[in-house]
């Protein structure tokens, strides 16, 4: 009788444990299949990295968090119920697991482990945490989005290994997503006037800019001088350590002849422009790379292109940190050099450039119209363009014909109302609900930049193409808009 009783007890435990474990692992397999189908469907629908970044990253991260919380709670409840069942069916020795049960658990776990591509999971997490692997900001967003998707599909299996690892993956996922979005490719600095000393050197700067074939970049050279020295001292371009300095010691302030400093500095920046593949003054993305190269040395340009595909604020900081460690020094260059130089570039130069849609703050993260999905509207375009040109938000959030009034209310110390425009002004139509930016004023001719030529709200990808730069006579455009009012920079 005793043998029979023992046999029944073991049989009951074995049957119960088999059902519980089989049910648990079948659920995991079903969930993984559903997520795999979801990934395939998402990949077939997605058309571009930028669309994925703007329309899907936040939603995917939110869904991941909700799904993770739900499944974590469910997993804990299931384990808690299993624990209660174990206590009800007490074994003679609670610390001893029957051989049959141990064998089954081992096989079940091994089955799941074999189905998990551990290498891919490890690579996904390491790519987010350890080092940036993207080629530029657009690729960074695309890569982050794919990491999010892979992590979501992998979470189903990871639940069988404990809640600690689950939480680590979720935290890593959020850090990766939003740190990538923070890698802004634009310059967001407010405009500051040049000093009288720098202005006095304009003819000399233009002379050497023409000699080294970068005459279109005189404004940038003046801004570099302003950042380096304010136009003061005997080495106003701080070019003593350049390889083109063959007359004076290559130490800080080694050059003692201002014109020679301008010669060497202009020659150095000319090389940076060529090495960064700058096409023209509208190519801000590569101009930023050239500027940071002037500060760090041209080696940064090769490094940034090789590892990231170009400049970003994030990799500028990383390069500085890397050099500090290599050279065992407390500081290396200026990681914010691009912003510091661009604040001295006037609206005429900035206004002649095209929008840089890699500037995430201007077009996505800080743009109030982007937050409500109004990509392609004239208000969305004018807000982003203003932010690029001035380095701060214009303060308007309403309709096109209200934008000038809202801008004047937000920045009364910087702008004034007028019926005649200046370069850098914002205009609002009086009879037509429209807003745009004045780039140039030449007598009665105005060059404007505005968006929403197709008259509809677009995706971000389509909105990037729905803008124009045109020149009209002021009289014609005033008639076309049913009257215009301007917010001119003071």
VEXKOL-391759 format. One line per 4 residues: their letters; for each residue x, y, z of C-alpha. Coordinates in Angstrom, 2 decimals. Last residue first. Example, Ala and Ser with C-alpha at 12.3 -4.5 7.8 and 13.67 -1.06 7.14 Angstrom:
# residues 2
SA> 13.67 -1.06 7.14; 12.30 -4.50 7.80;
END
This chain:
# residues 490
XXXX> 15.52 94.85 -35.51; 14.43 91.73 -37.40; 11.33 92.47 -39.47; 7.89 90.98 -38.77;
XXXX> 6.10 91.70 -42.03; 2.47 92.31 -43.04; 1.14 91.45 -46.45; -1.94 92.47 -48.47;
XXXX> -4.42 90.42 -50.48; -1.73 87.76 -50.78; -1.45 88.04 -54.57; -1.64 91.84 -54.47;
XXXX> 1.23 92.02 -51.99; 3.11 89.50 -54.11; 2.79 91.63 -57.23; 3.76 94.86 -55.48;
XXXX> 6.78 93.27 -53.81; 8.12 92.00 -57.11; 8.64 88.28 -56.97; 11.53 85.87 -56.38;
XXXX> 10.93 82.23 -55.51; 12.34 79.55 -53.18; 10.11 76.50 -52.95; 8.64 73.94 -50.56;
XXXX> 6.91 70.54 -50.81; 9.91 68.21 -51.09; 10.58 67.71 -47.37; 6.82 67.50 -46.84;
XXXX> 6.69 64.25 -48.82; 9.06 62.43 -46.44; 7.48 64.04 -43.38; 4.08 62.76 -44.42;
XXXX> 1.84 65.38 -45.89; -0.83 67.94 -45.00; -2.40 69.42 -48.12; -2.22 72.48 -50.36;
XXXX> 0.28 71.07 -52.88; 2.46 74.17 -52.55; 2.64 73.79 -48.79; 5.94 75.60 -48.11;
XXXX> 7.68 78.96 -48.15; 10.92 80.70 -49.09; 10.84 84.27 -50.37; 13.04 86.41 -52.55;
XXXX> 11.79 90.00 -52.72; 12.15 92.45 -55.57; 11.28 96.13 -55.19; 14.88 97.06 -54.43;
XXXX> 16.69 93.82 -53.73; 15.35 92.15 -50.61; 16.54 88.65 -49.76; 15.43 85.62 -47.76;
XXXX> 11.94 86.65 -46.66; 10.32 83.73 -44.82; 6.80 82.35 -45.16; 3.21 82.47 -43.94;
XXXX> -0.20 81.92 -45.58; -3.91 82.31 -44.84; -4.72 84.69 -47.69; -6.22 88.16 -47.34;
XXXX> -3.67 89.39 -44.83; -0.77 87.16 -45.81; 1.86 86.77 -43.14; 5.55 87.53 -43.58;
XXXX> 8.57 86.57 -41.49; 11.63 88.76 -41.98; 15.16 87.47 -42.49; 16.03 89.99 -45.18;
XXXX> 14.01 93.12 -44.55; 10.43 93.77 -45.57; 8.15 96.78 -46.10; 4.76 96.94 -44.33;
XXXX> 6.43 96.72 -40.92; 6.02 95.18 -37.48; 9.10 94.86 -35.28; 11.33 91.98 -34.22;
XXXX> 13.99 91.32 -31.56; 12.74 92.95 -28.38; 9.08 92.17 -29.13; 9.89 88.43 -29.33;
XXXX> 6.80 86.39 -28.36; 4.21 89.09 -29.14; 5.93 90.00 -32.40; 6.01 86.31 -33.39;
XXXX> 2.32 85.86 -32.54; 1.32 88.87 -34.64; 3.48 87.68 -37.56; 2.06 84.14 -37.34;
XXXX> -1.64 85.03 -37.35; -2.08 84.92 -41.15; -0.49 81.49 -41.25; -2.72 79.95 -38.59;
XXXX> -1.60 79.34 -35.00; 1.52 78.10 -33.20; 3.82 81.13 -33.29; 6.70 81.56 -30.86;
XXXX> 9.47 82.01 -33.43; 11.55 79.19 -31.88; 15.28 79.70 -31.38; 18.48 79.33 -33.43;
XXXX> 17.78 82.22 -35.79; 18.03 80.71 -39.26; 17.30 77.07 -38.46; 14.48 77.98 -36.06;
XXXX> 12.96 80.28 -38.67; 13.08 77.49 -41.25; 11.35 75.07 -38.89; 8.56 77.51 -38.00;
XXXX> 8.07 78.61 -41.63; 7.83 74.99 -42.82; 5.32 73.90 -40.17; 3.24 77.06 -40.78;
XXXX> 3.20 76.48 -44.54; 1.83 72.97 -43.93; 3.98 70.09 -45.14; 3.97 68.16 -41.88;
XXXX> 0.98 68.99 -39.69; 1.26 65.89 -37.48; 0.34 67.59 -34.19; 3.89 67.42 -32.84;
XXXX> 5.17 68.52 -36.25; 3.21 71.76 -35.92; 4.82 72.46 -32.54; 8.36 72.10 -33.99;
XXXX> 10.62 71.12 -31.11; 11.22 67.41 -31.89; 10.45 67.38 -35.59; 11.62 70.01 -38.08;
XXXX> 13.81 72.42 -36.18; 14.92 70.06 -33.42; 15.65 67.22 -35.83; 18.00 69.22 -38.03;
XXXX> 18.40 66.46 -40.61; 15.89 68.39 -42.71; 18.53 71.02 -43.48; 16.54 73.66 -45.32;
XXXX> 18.35 75.27 -48.25; 20.92 78.01 -47.84; 20.69 81.64 -48.97; 19.01 82.67 -45.76;
XXXX> 21.97 81.51 -43.72; 24.37 83.74 -45.65; 22.09 86.78 -45.58; 20.99 85.99 -42.03;
XXXX> 24.48 86.58 -40.69; 26.96 83.95 -39.55; 28.19 84.76 -36.04; 25.97 82.18 -34.30;
XXXX> 27.29 79.63 -36.80; 30.74 79.60 -35.20; 29.64 78.65 -31.68; 27.09 76.16 -32.96;
XXXX> 29.74 74.44 -35.07; 32.36 74.52 -32.28; 30.16 72.69 -29.79; 32.69 69.85 -29.27;
XXXX> 35.43 72.48 -28.74; 38.99 71.18 -28.93; 40.50 68.60 -26.58; 40.37 68.96 -22.80;
XXXX> 41.79 67.37 -19.66; 44.72 65.66 -21.40; 45.88 62.03 -21.44; 46.56 62.12 -25.19;
XXXX> 44.51 59.01 -25.99; 41.89 59.67 -23.32; 41.40 63.29 -24.27; 41.34 62.27 -27.93;
XXXX> 38.48 59.82 -27.36; 36.49 62.34 -25.36; 36.87 64.94 -28.11; 35.85 62.43 -30.77;
XXXX> 32.79 61.44 -28.74; 31.69 65.06 -28.39; 31.89 65.61 -32.13; 30.17 62.25 -32.59;
XXXX> 27.14 63.46 -30.64; 26.92 66.87 -32.23; 26.73 65.19 -35.62; 29.03 65.34 -38.62;
XXXX> 29.30 62.83 -41.44; 28.91 59.22 -42.56; 29.17 57.94 -39.02; 32.32 55.85 -38.66;
XXXX> 34.26 56.55 -41.85; 32.84 60.03 -42.44; 33.45 61.09 -38.84; 37.00 59.67 -38.77;
XXXX> 38.00 61.23 -42.10; 36.63 64.63 -41.00; 38.20 64.33 -37.54; 41.63 63.88 -39.09;
XXXX> 41.19 67.31 -40.66; 42.06 68.97 -37.37; 39.81 69.39 -34.35; 38.74 73.01 -34.89;
XXXX> 38.94 73.18 -38.66; 37.39 69.71 -38.86; 34.39 70.94 -36.86; 33.89 73.60 -39.48;
XXXX> 34.26 71.17 -42.39; 31.67 68.78 -40.93; 29.26 71.65 -40.35; 29.73 72.71 -43.98;
XXXX> 28.92 69.15 -45.02; 25.39 69.28 -43.58; 25.01 72.94 -44.52; 25.22 72.31 -48.25;
XXXX> 23.56 75.59 -49.25; 26.94 77.36 -49.44; 28.03 74.94 -52.20; 29.09 71.33 -52.72;
XXXX> 31.00 70.68 -49.50; 32.89 67.39 -49.95; 34.24 67.38 -46.36; 37.79 67.13 -47.70;
XXXX> 37.22 70.09 -50.01; 35.79 72.33 -47.31; 38.48 71.21 -44.85; 41.22 72.05 -47.35;
XXXX> 39.76 75.53 -47.82; 39.64 75.88 -44.03; 43.39 75.34 -43.84; 44.14 77.79 -46.66;
XXXX> 41.92 80.39 -44.97; 43.71 79.89 -41.67; 47.18 80.10 -43.24; 46.44 83.33 -45.16;
XXXX> 44.51 84.85 -42.26; 47.42 84.11 -39.90; 49.82 85.59 -42.44; 47.71 88.75 -42.45;
XXXX> 47.78 88.92 -38.64; 51.58 88.49 -38.24; 52.81 87.08 -34.92; 52.19 83.38 -35.59;
XXXX> 53.15 81.20 -32.60; 49.86 81.94 -30.87; 49.63 78.28 -29.75; 52.61 76.36 -31.07;
XXXX> 53.69 75.61 -34.58; 56.64 78.04 -34.49; 56.51 80.62 -37.30; 57.20 80.74 -41.03;
XXXX> 55.98 77.34 -42.29; 52.37 77.51 -41.10; 50.52 75.38 -43.63; 50.58 72.40 -41.27;
XXXX> 48.31 74.34 -38.93; 49.45 74.89 -35.34; 49.74 78.66 -35.73; 46.28 79.05 -37.27;
XXXX> 44.48 80.84 -34.43; 42.58 82.84 -37.08; 43.33 86.15 -35.35; 47.02 85.32 -34.82;
XXXX> 48.49 88.72 -33.98; 45.78 89.61 -31.47; 42.12 90.52 -31.82; 39.62 89.65 -34.52;
XXXX> 37.16 88.16 -32.01; 39.83 85.55 -31.44; 38.78 82.07 -32.53; 35.00 82.53 -32.59;
XXXX> 35.11 85.81 -34.50; 37.77 84.45 -36.82; 35.59 81.46 -37.62; 32.59 83.75 -38.19;
XXXX> 34.62 85.87 -40.60; 35.64 82.72 -42.43; 32.01 81.62 -42.60; 30.91 84.95 -44.07;
XXXX> 33.73 84.74 -46.63; 32.47 81.34 -47.79; 31.57 82.15 -51.39; 35.19 83.16 -52.00;
XXXX> 36.33 79.60 -51.34; 38.78 79.17 -54.23; 42.03 79.40 -52.27; 43.06 82.75 -53.81;
XXXX> 39.49 84.09 -53.60; 39.33 83.26 -49.90; 42.75 84.87 -49.54; 41.57 88.25 -50.85;
XXXX> 38.15 87.98 -49.18; 39.77 87.59 -45.78; 41.97 90.62 -46.40; 38.97 92.70 -47.50;
XXXX> 36.90 91.58 -44.49; 39.62 92.30 -41.88; 37.94 95.47 -40.55; 34.72 93.50 -39.99;
XXXX> 36.62 91.22 -37.63; 37.91 94.15 -35.55; 34.48 95.82 -35.50; 33.01 92.73 -33.89;
XXXX> 30.56 90.50 -35.72; 26.95 90.44 -34.54; 25.42 87.45 -32.73; 22.78 85.15 -34.25;
XXXX> 21.25 82.52 -31.99; 22.57 78.98 -32.22; 20.78 75.82 -33.30; 23.13 74.14 -35.74;
XXXX> 21.74 70.98 -37.25; 22.56 67.27 -37.31; 20.77 66.46 -34.05; 21.89 63.33 -32.30;
XXXX> 19.10 63.64 -29.72; 16.92 61.28 -31.74; 19.62 58.65 -31.32; 19.60 59.18 -27.56;
XXXX> 15.82 58.77 -27.62; 15.75 55.35 -29.24; 18.81 53.87 -27.59; 17.85 54.91 -24.07;
XXXX> 14.32 53.56 -24.57; 15.52 50.17 -25.85; 18.17 49.88 -23.16; 15.54 50.41 -20.46;
XXXX> 13.31 47.75 -22.02; 16.23 45.32 -22.41; 17.33 45.78 -18.80; 13.75 45.36 -17.55;
XXXX> 13.46 42.04 -19.35; 16.82 40.85 -18.02; 15.66 41.48 -14.46; 12.25 39.89 -15.08;
XXXX> 13.62 36.39 -15.55; 14.86 33.98 -18.23; 11.50 32.81 -19.59; 10.54 36.41 -20.33;
XXXX> 13.41 36.61 -22.81; 11.44 34.60 -25.33; 8.67 37.15 -25.73; 11.12 40.06 -25.51;
XXXX> 12.89 39.02 -28.73; 10.15 40.34 -30.99; 10.18 43.70 -29.18; 13.97 43.88 -29.28;
XXXX> 14.04 43.26 -33.01; 11.49 46.01 -33.62; 13.28 48.52 -31.41; 16.61 47.66 -33.02;
XXXX> 15.01 48.27 -36.41; 13.85 51.71 -35.28; 17.28 52.56 -33.87; 18.90 51.63 -37.17;
XXXX> 16.52 53.83 -39.12; 17.06 56.73 -36.73; 20.82 56.37 -36.97; 20.68 56.05 -40.74;
XXXX> 19.02 59.46 -40.90; 21.51 60.92 -38.44; 24.52 59.59 -40.30; 26.50 56.36 -40.75;
XXXX> 25.20 54.59 -37.69; 27.20 52.37 -35.39; 27.11 54.39 -32.18; 28.89 52.49 -29.42;
XXXX> 28.24 50.45 -26.28; 24.57 50.75 -25.38; 22.46 50.66 -28.56; 24.72 48.46 -30.66;
XXXX> 25.42 46.24 -27.68; 21.71 45.57 -27.19; 21.10 44.63 -30.82; 24.31 42.57 -31.05;
XXXX> 23.39 40.53 -27.99; 19.91 39.87 -29.32; 21.29 38.85 -32.70; 23.84 36.49 -31.15;
XXXX> 21.27 34.87 -28.92; 19.14 33.76 -31.84; 16.49 32.20 -29.71; 15.00 28.90 -30.84;
XXXX> 17.76 26.82 -29.28; 17.26 28.59 -25.97; 13.58 27.72 -26.01; 14.21 24.02 -26.51;
XXXX> 17.01 24.05 -23.91; 14.60 25.43 -21.36; 12.15 22.59 -22.04; 14.89 19.95 -21.89;
XXXX> 16.19 21.17 -18.54; 12.70 21.48 -17.13; 11.89 17.92 -18.20; 15.04 16.42 -16.68;
XXXX> 14.54 18.22 -13.41; 10.94 17.02 -13.25; 11.84 13.37 -13.92; 14.73 13.46 -11.44;
XXXX> 12.44 14.66 -8.62; 13.54 18.00 -7.19; 15.06 17.86 -3.69; 14.95 20.94 -1.53;
XXXX> 11.38 20.32 -0.54; 12.15 16.82 0.87; 9.05 14.76 1.57; 7.27 16.66 -1.20;
XXXX> 4.43 19.03 -0.53; 1.57 19.23 -3.01; -0.12 22.34 -1.67; 3.17 24.23 -1.51;
XXXX> 3.95 23.38 -5.14; 0.52 24.56 -6.23; 1.12 27.91 -4.53; 4.47 28.30 -6.30;
XXXX> 2.88 27.59 -9.64; 0.31 30.29 -8.95; 3.11 32.78 -8.19; 4.93 31.81 -11.38;
XXXX> 1.79 32.45 -13.39; 1.21 35.78 -11.66; 4.81 36.86 -12.31; 4.48 36.03 -16.03;
XXXX> 1.20 37.93 -16.33; 2.72 41.00 -14.71; 5.76 40.82 -17.00; 3.51 40.27 -20.00;
XXXX> 1.45 43.35 -19.29; 4.43 45.56 -18.48; 6.30 44.44 -21.61; 3.28 45.06 -23.84;
XXXX> 2.78 48.53 -22.42; 6.49 49.41 -22.76; 6.74 47.96 -26.24; 3.60 49.77 -27.36;
XXXX> 5.07 53.07 -26.15; 8.37 52.42 -27.90; 6.56 51.48 -31.12; 4.41 54.61 -31.02;
XXXX> 7.41 56.86 -30.40; 9.42 55.24 -33.18; 6.60 55.02 -35.74; 5.66 58.29 -37.41;
XXXX> 8.83 60.40 -37.19; 11.49 57.75 -37.33; 9.72 55.40 -39.72; 9.02 58.23 -42.13;
XXXX> 12.69 59.31 -41.91; 13.99 55.83 -42.55; 11.96 55.29 -45.68; 9.12 53.28 -47.17;
XXXX> 7.86 51.12 -44.35; 4.99 48.83 -45.35; 6.97 45.67 -46.08; 9.07 46.07 -42.93;
XXXX> 5.97 46.54 -40.79; 4.30 43.37 -42.15; 7.41 41.29 -41.61; 7.82 42.63 -38.07;
XXXX> 4.16 41.86 -37.28; 4.51 38.33 -38.61; 7.49 37.81 -36.30; 5.44 39.30 -33.45;
XXXX> 2.69 36.71 -34.01; 5.19 33.86 -34.21; 6.88 34.96 -30.97; 3.55 35.06 -29.16;
XXXX> 2.71 31.53 -30.27; 6.12 30.16 -29.24; 5.90 31.80 -25.81; 2.42 30.43 -25.27;
XXXX> 3.59 26.90 -26.19; 6.34 27.29 -23.61; 3.97 28.03 -20.73; 1.39 25.39 -21.68;
XXXX> 4.11 22.74 -21.87; 5.44 23.84 -18.50; 2.08 23.77 -16.73; 0.93 20.54 -18.36;
XXXX> 4.13 18.68 -17.58; 4.21 19.94 -14.02; 0.72 18.66 -13.28; 1.28 15.23 -14.82;
XXXX> 4.58 14.73 -13.00; 3.17 15.83 -9.67; 0.20 13.45 -9.95; 2.42 10.55 -11.03;
XXXX> 4.74 11.12 -8.10; 1.85 11.06 -5.65; 0.27 7.99 -7.20; 3.54 6.10 -7.06;
XXXX> 4.03 6.95 -3.43; 0.56 5.66 -2.53; 1.11 2.40 -4.41; 4.39 1.79 -2.69;
XX> 2.81 2.37 0.74; 0.00 0.00 0.00;
END
